[in-house]
Amino acid sequence: MKTKATIFSVLMITLTLIFGFNAMCEETNPSQEARVYADLLDQYIANCDAKIEMKSSKLDNVRRAAAIAGLKSTFAKTYRKELIVSMIQDEIKPKSYRVQVHLNDRFYSLVRSNVQAQISNRFFSLVPSKKSTL
């Protein structure tokens, strides 16, 4: 009975050390993490650039998707450093699909804010100022 308990405790200590060591190895330094995000961002840009090739399609929805992909590619190239920093700060898992969702969210939030600004500018340009007399 003592031998079973001893073997079991030695086995548990060994497994704890192995899994603890693996967990320590999985922690990455910031430069390596940034490099992983940069690679995933390059993959995102390459996918967008591949979609741009469909801009001469006969279908409207495909041409529209190609135009949006062009805007996404330009956005990712322009704000590359900021996007990498935001992925690190937001602790996005370095998985392709997670990075794509994060980049799409950032892109569409920028588009929404610009559209809302344009709408409010048009609205306030139609409203007469207090100084004007009608």
DOFI-575217 format. One line per 8 residues: number of its first residue (from 1); for each residue x, y, z of N, C-alpha, C. Coordinates in nm, 4 decimals. Layout:
BEGIN
NUM) X,Y,Z,X,Y,Z,X,Y,Z; ...
//
This chain:
BEGIN
1) 0.0813,-0.1183,0.0000,0.0000,0.0000,0.0000,0.0865,0.1259,0.0000; 0.1964,0.1228,0.0789,0.2860,0.2379,0.0819,0.3557,0.2572,-0.0518; 0.3863,0.1488,-0.1197,0.4539,0.1610,-0.2485,0.3629,0.2255,-0.3517; 0.2337,0.1925,-0.3486,0.1401,0.2546,-0.4424,0.1297,0.4049,-0.4151; 0.1228,0.4417,-0.2888,0.1140,0.5834,-0.2532,0.2418,0.6565,-0.2916; 0.3554,0.5937,-0.2724,0.4834,0.6544,-0.3076,0.4950,0.6719,-0.4587; 0.4584,0.5694,-0.5319,0.4634,0.5767,-0.6784,0.3677,0.6840,-0.7281; 0.2491,0.6886,-0.6710,0.1505,0.7883,-0.7116,0.2001,0.9303,-0.6836
9) 0.2584,0.9529,-0.5662,0.3071,1.0874,-0.5322,0.4252,1.1275,-0.6207; 0.5155,1.0335,-0.6510,0.6281,1.0624,-0.7400,0.5760,1.0945,-0.8805; 0.4765,1.0213,-0.9253,0.4164,1.0448,-1.0566,0.3510,1.1828,-1.0612; 0.2802,1.2208,-0.9570,0.2143,1.3514,-0.9536,0.3171,1.4653,-0.9522; 0.4237,1.4485,-0.8766,0.5281,1.5510,-0.8724,0.5951,1.5645,-1.0087; 0.6214,1.4515,-1.0743,0.6834,1.4531,-1.2064,0.5931,1.5236,-1.3082; 0.4645,1.4899,-1.3077,0.3711,1.5536,-1.4012,0.3589,1.7029,-1.3744; 0.3572,1.7409,-1.2480,0.3499,1.8822,-1.2135,0.4721,1.9571,-1.2654
17) 0.5891,1.8979,-1.2496,0.7110,1.9613,-1.2984,0.7116,1.9717,-1.4500; 0.6667,1.8661,-1.5179,0.6655,1.8671,-1.6648,0.5694,1.9727,-1.7173; 0.4447,1.9724,-1.6654,0.3467,2.0690,-1.7145,0.3808,2.2104,-1.6710; 0.4397,2.2269,-1.5552,0.4842,2.3587,-1.5110,0.5952,2.4127,-1.5989; 0.6875,2.3266,-1.6390,0.7961,2.3673,-1.7278,0.7413,2.4042,-1.8650; 0.6435,2.3272,-1.9153,0.5834,2.3591,-2.0445,0.5115,2.4930,-2.0406; 0.4443,2.5212,-1.9302,0.3739,2.6490,-1.9185,0.4732,2.7648,-1.9177; 0.5886,2.7458,-1.8529,0.6901,2.8510,-1.8520,0.7474,2.8714,-1.9914
25) 0.7622,2.7657,-2.0673,0.8184,2.7762,-2.2016,0.7220,2.8444,-2.2977; 0.5901,2.8346,-2.2720,0.4925,2.8928,-2.3620,0.4889,3.0446,-2.3529; 0.5341,3.1011,-2.2422,0.5380,3.2456,-2.2306,0.6418,3.2992,-2.3287; 0.5993,3.3982,-2.4064,0.6878,3.4527,-2.5089,0.7305,3.5936,-2.4696; 0.8442,3.6324,-2.5204,0.8875,3.7692,-2.4950,0.8156,3.8625,-2.5928; 0.8094,3.9909,-2.5630,0.7314,4.0842,-2.6452,0.7748,4.0902,-2.7917; 0.9049,4.0816,-2.8176,0.9486,4.0906,-2.9569,0.9054,3.9688,-3.0362; 0.9084,3.8522,-2.9736,0.8632,3.7310,-3.0424,0.7124,3.7369,-3.0649
33) 0.6398,3.7882,-2.9661,0.4951,3.8024,-2.9789,0.4605,3.9002,-3.0907; 0.5323,4.0101,-3.0982,0.5092,4.1079,-3.2041,0.5396,4.0477,-3.3408; 0.6411,3.9640,-3.3478,0.6760,3.8991,-3.4737,0.5644,3.8041,-3.5191; 0.5047,3.7330,-3.4251,0.3945,3.6419,-3.4587,0.2760,3.7220,-3.5117; 0.2435,3.8325,-3.4432,0.1332,3.9164,-3.4897,0.1648,3.9799,-3.6248; 0.2897,4.0166,-3.6468,0.3289,4.0745,-3.7752,0.3114,3.9723,-3.8871; 0.3470,3.8474,-3.8606,0.3287,3.7420,-3.9607,0.1808,3.7203,-3.9916; 0.0980,3.7204,-3.8865,-0.0461,3.7033,-3.9083,-0.1058,3.8233,-3.9802
41) -0.0539,3.9422,-3.9523,-0.0990,4.0616,-4.0230,-0.0580,4.0560,-4.1701; 0.0617,4.0067,-4.1974,0.1050,3.9882,-4.3370,0.0141,3.8899,-4.4100; -0.0259,3.7848,-4.3411,-0.1169,3.6871,-4.4003,-0.2521,3.7527,-4.4306; -0.3009,3.8362,-4.3403,-0.4267,3.9085,-4.3594,-0.4174,4.0000,-4.4818; -0.3061,4.0722,-4.4928,-0.2851,4.1625,-4.6065,-0.2782,4.0829,-4.7366; -0.2092,3.9691,-4.7348,-0.1995,3.8856,-4.8554,-0.3364,3.8344,-4.8976; -0.4199,3.7973,-4.8003,-0.5557,3.7515,-4.8329,-0.6378,3.8647,-4.8938; -0.6248,3.9843,-4.8380,-0.6962,4.0993,-4.8939,-0.6473,4.1311,-5.0349
49) -0.5163,4.1260,-5.0551,-0.4608,4.1530,-5.1875,-0.5059,4.0491,-5.2900; -0.5234,3.9255,-5.2452,-0.5722,3.8216,-5.3366,-0.7167,3.8494,-5.3772; -0.7960,3.9026,-5.2855,-0.9353,3.9343,-5.3176,-0.9450,4.0528,-5.4122; -0.8458,4.1411,-5.4087,-0.8470,4.2579,-5.4963,-0.8432,4.2153,-5.6430; -0.7836,4.1017,-5.6700,-0.7730,4.0519,-5.8077,-0.9097,4.0250,-5.8704; -1.0137,4.0161,-5.7876,-1.1479,3.9881,-5.8403,-1.2251,4.1157,-5.8739; -1.1569,4.2295,-5.8791,-1.2257,4.3563,-5.9027,-1.2862,4.3680,-6.0421; -1.2421,4.2868,-6.1351,-1.2970,4.2932,-6.2709,-1.4048,4.1885,-6.2946
57) -1.4608,4.1357,-6.1889,-1.5664,4.0354,-6.2003,-1.6931,4.0975,-6.2592; -1.7765,4.0148,-6.3159,-1.9028,4.0626,-6.3705,-2.0085,4.0808,-6.2621; -1.9870,4.0203,-6.1471,-2.0849,4.0270,-6.0391,-2.0595,4.1477,-5.9492; -2.1653,4.2213,-5.9217,-2.1538,4.3421,-5.8394,-2.1036,4.3118,-5.6987; -2.1577,4.2064,-5.6371,-2.1187,4.1767,-5.4994,-1.9721,4.1344,-5.4892; -1.9202,4.0699,-5.5924,-1.7788,4.0304,-5.5924,-1.6908,4.1534,-5.6101; -1.7313,4.2451,-5.6990,-1.6557,4.3697,-5.7168,-1.6584,4.4525,-5.5887; -1.7737,4.4560,-5.5207,-1.7850,4.5279,-5.3947,-1.6938,4.4662,-5.2888
65) -1.6909,4.3329,-5.2814,-1.6031,4.2645,-5.1853,-1.4561,4.2927,-5.2168; -1.4221,4.3001,-5.3455,-1.2840,4.3309,-5.3843,-1.2476,4.4743,-5.3445; -1.3417,4.5667,-5.3586,-1.3150,4.7050,-5.3194,-1.2956,4.7157,-5.1681; -1.3777,4.6460,-5.0923,-1.3635,4.6469,-4.9464,-1.2308,4.5827,-4.9064; -1.1934,4.4757,-4.9744,-1.0651,4.4108,-4.9455,-0.9494,4.5063,-4.9726; -0.9611,4.5880,-5.0763,-0.8579,4.6880,-5.1042,-0.8468,4.7906,-4.9928; -0.9613,4.8336,-4.9411,-0.9605,4.9281,-4.8299,-0.9016,4.8646,-4.7039; -0.9358,4.7382,-4.6798,-0.8815,4.6680,-4.5629,-0.7301,4.6530,-4.5747
73) -0.6824,4.6213,-4.6933,-0.5392,4.6054,-4.7158,-0.4655,4.7372,-4.6916; -0.5207,4.8464,-4.7452,-0.4604,4.9781,-4.7249,-0.4609,5.0154,-4.5768; -0.5717,4.9868,-4.5087,-0.5827,5.0140,-4.3653,-0.4762,4.9371,-4.2875; -0.4619,4.8080,-4.3168,-0.3659,4.7239,-4.2439,-0.2217,4.7688,-4.2712; -0.1935,4.8086,-4.3946,-0.0585,4.8548,-4.4265,-0.0285,4.9896,-4.3615; -0.1279,5.0782,-4.3581,-0.1079,5.2128,-4.3033,-0.0902,5.2098,-4.1519; -0.1730,5.1315,-4.0840,-0.1717,5.1289,-3.9374,-0.1074,5.0019,-3.8825; -0.0100,4.9508,-3.9511,0.0541,4.8233,-3.9149,0.1049,4.8221,-3.7703
81) 0.1868,4.9182,-3.7337,0.2452,4.9204,-3.5992,0.1385,4.9362,-3.4922; 0.0425,5.0253,-3.5166,-0.0639,5.0473,-3.4192,-0.1487,4.9225,-3.4004; -0.1736,4.8495,-3.5087,-0.2533,4.7269,-3.4997,-0.1806,4.6185,-3.4207; -0.0514,4.6069,-3.4417,0.0268,4.5075,-3.3672,0.0258,4.5414,-3.2185; 0.0438,4.6686,-3.1872,0.0413,4.7111,-3.0465,-0.0966,4.6853,-2.9855; -0.2021,4.7137,-3.0605,-0.3372,4.6924,-3.0067,-0.3664,4.5441,-2.9847; -0.3137,4.4570,-3.0719,-0.3344,4.3136,-3.0522,-0.2617,4.2644,-2.9276; -0.1434,4.3199,-2.9027,-0.0683,4.2825,-2.7823,-0.1404,4.3343,-2.6580
89) -0.1859,4.4588,-2.6629,-0.2540,4.5177,-2.5475,-0.3870,4.4489,-2.5187; -0.4603,4.4137,-2.6237,-0.5902,4.3479,-2.6058,-0.5765,4.1988,-2.5783; -0.4518,4.1509,-2.5779,-0.4213,4.0101,-2.5511,-0.4991,3.9156,-2.6430; -0.4952,3.9472,-2.7723,-0.5581,3.8630,-2.8729,-0.4746,3.7368,-2.8874; -0.5413,3.6217,-2.8887,-0.4674,3.4975,-2.9068,-0.4059,3.4971,-3.0461; -0.2820,3.4537,-3.0592,-0.2164,3.4569,-3.1904,-0.2654,3.3447,-3.2828; -0.3938,3.3457,-3.3083,-0.4569,3.2527,-3.4022,-0.5064,3.3348,-3.5203; -0.5011,3.2768,-3.6367,-0.5364,3.3493,-3.7582,-0.6781,3.4055,-3.7525
97) -0.7737,3.3238,-3.7097,-0.9121,3.3695,-3.7095,-0.9348,3.4791,-3.6055; -0.8656,3.4719,-3.4913,-0.8797,3.5753,-3.3879,-0.8232,3.7087,-3.4377; -0.7111,3.7018,-3.5054,-0.6485,3.8232,-3.5585,-0.7375,3.8833,-3.6668; -0.7956,3.8001,-3.7531,-0.8844,3.8511,-3.8577,-1.0054,3.9215,-3.7988; -1.0644,3.8635,-3.6952,-1.1803,3.9258,-3.6308,-1.1401,4.0598,-3.5695; -1.0267,4.0627,-3.5027,-0.9800,4.1868,-3.4406,-0.9544,4.2946,-3.5458; -0.8873,4.2581,-3.6538,-0.8574,4.3557,-3.7592,-0.9844,4.4048,-3.8269; -1.0790,4.3147,-3.8524,-1.2061,4.3557,-3.9125,-1.2832,4.4486,-3.8188
105) -1.2825,4.4187,-3.6896,-1.3495,4.5066,-3.5936,-1.2881,4.6457,-3.5942; -1.1567,4.6523,-3.5946,-1.0889,4.7825,-3.5969,-1.1198,4.8580,-3.7267; -1.1185,4.7868,-3.8396,-1.1462,4.8496,-3.9679,-1.2881,4.9058,-3.9710; -1.3858,4.8240,-3.9337,-1.5247,4.8688,-3.9416,-1.5573,4.9748,-3.8368; -1.4897,4.9751,-3.7237,-1.5120,5.0831,-3.6264,-1.4613,5.2155,-3.6827; -1.3512,5.2120,-3.7556,-1.3002,5.3324,-3.8206,-1.3968,5.3793,-3.9289; -1.4491,5.2865,-4.0071,-1.5440,5.3221,-4.1129,-1.6708,5.3816,-4.0519; -1.7225,5.3179,-3.9464,-1.8445,5.3688,-3.8818,-1.8239,5.5092,-3.8266
113) -1.7106,5.5332,-3.7620,-1.6869,5.6660,-3.7045,-1.6764,5.7723,-3.8141; -1.6154,5.7380,-3.9272,-1.6057,5.8338,-4.0380,-1.7416,5.8603,-4.0995; -1.8237,5.7581,-4.1134,-1.9572,5.7761,-4.1710,-2.0424,5.8613,-4.0781; -2.0352,5.8356,-3.9487,-2.1132,5.9149,-3.8533,-2.0685,6.0602,-3.8547; -1.9393,6.0852,-3.8685,-1.8892,6.2227,-3.8743,-1.9407,6.2931,-3.9988; -1.9432,6.2227,-4.1117,-1.9926,6.2833,-4.2350,-2.1416,6.3131,-4.2258; -2.2163,6.2226,-4.1654,-2.3611,6.2444,-4.1509,-2.3874,6.3643,-4.0609; -2.3163,6.3738,-3.9495,-2.3389,6.4866,-3.8592,-2.2953,6.6181,-3.9240
121) -2.1883,6.6164,-4.0025,-2.1460,6.7384,-4.0720,-2.2511,6.7835,-4.1726; -2.3095,6.6889,-4.2454,-2.4147,6.7238,-4.3418,-2.5387,6.7766,-4.2705; -2.5740,6.7136,-4.1593,-2.6925,6.7561,-4.0855,-2.6754,6.8979,-4.0332; -2.5600,6.9260,-3.9710,-2.5394,7.0575,-3.9127,-2.5178,7.1644,-4.0190; -2.4797,7.1258,-4.1384,-2.4687,7.2259,-4.2443,-2.6074,7.2646,-4.2966; -2.7077,7.1809,-4.2771,-2.8445,7.2108,-4.3198,-2.9191,7.2930,-4.2155; -2.8781,7.2855,-4.0905,-2.9440,7.3588,-3.9827,-2.8961,7.5037,-3.9885; -2.9895,7.6005,-3.9958,-2.9454,7.7403,-3.9992,-2.8865,7.7819,-3.8656
129) -2.7857,7.8658,-3.8723,-2.7227,7.9135,-3.7500,-2.8123,8.0174,-3.6838; -2.7834,8.0510,-3.5608,-2.8650,8.1459,-3.4854,-2.8507,8.2874,-3.5407; -2.7401,8.3155,-3.6050,-2.7155,8.4498,-3.6561,-2.7957,8.4786,-3.7842; -2.8316,8.3754,-3.8558,-2.9021,8.3999,-3.9821,-3.0459,8.4397,-3.9533; -3.0976,8.5253,-4.0336,-3.2351,8.5684,-4.0191,-3.3123,8.5194,-4.1393; -3.4247,8.4622,-4.1128,-3.5069,8.4085,-4.2222,-3.6250,8.4957,-4.2479
//
